[in-house]
């Protein structure tokens, strides 16, 4: 996954992302200084200010070690350069982003959206298959390797003498301190090792299910950003077309003036 991530995202140290944001304060005095206030000299106020000062310093240290993900082709220096170009006198609307830069960004976003959609589909398929497998393991589904006790338990289930374990019952066991005892009571043929493997499988299913929700939000964000850039492309094309017509009309007017 790290290799795929590096295709679309560049990890930048937080201290380097100064073009679009400010660095955190390293002391409380940089944010506000109330030491001169009469009430700041009380014991409670001094303790509170000392605690806030430690929190500010700890946050600055923590922030400096963080790395901020940036989309390739849409990094802060690219956006800052576009803003600088926009402030130049006589700049052209269609020169804020070079066509190649926009095209590259759109292509990268399209590839990222496709990759996220494929990952979501794989999670869906794998989670569905793992749910079936977990339920089969929990209920000792008959197979060629089933023991006599497991087959007897399966027969008692068919006769209605044993309750069938369903996936919701398995998933809630991840939050229980007595998961092993509960599963063993529901199916006495499950060994401790098999219960441990079953709970690990359920945890993987829940992880994939949770990731699917995050993938849906990420895909939505990528589509929104891509739509915004496509609007920019269409706007550039419209401005270029208008500039071309104006230039053509100016040339025609000059030719007309020369003839007359």
Secondary structure by P-SEA (a helix, b strand, c coil): caaaaaacbbbbbcccccccbbbbbcccccccccccccccccaaaaaaaaaaaaaaaaaaaaaaabbbbbcccccaaaaaaaaaaaacccccccccccaaaaaaaaaaaaaaaaaaaaaaaaaaaaaaaaaaaaaaaaaccccccccaaaaaaaaaaaaccbbbbcaaaaaacccccaaaaaaaaacccccaaaaaaaaaaaaaaaaaaaaaaaaaaaaaaaaaaaaaaaaaaaaaaaaaaaaaaaaaaaaaaaaaaaac
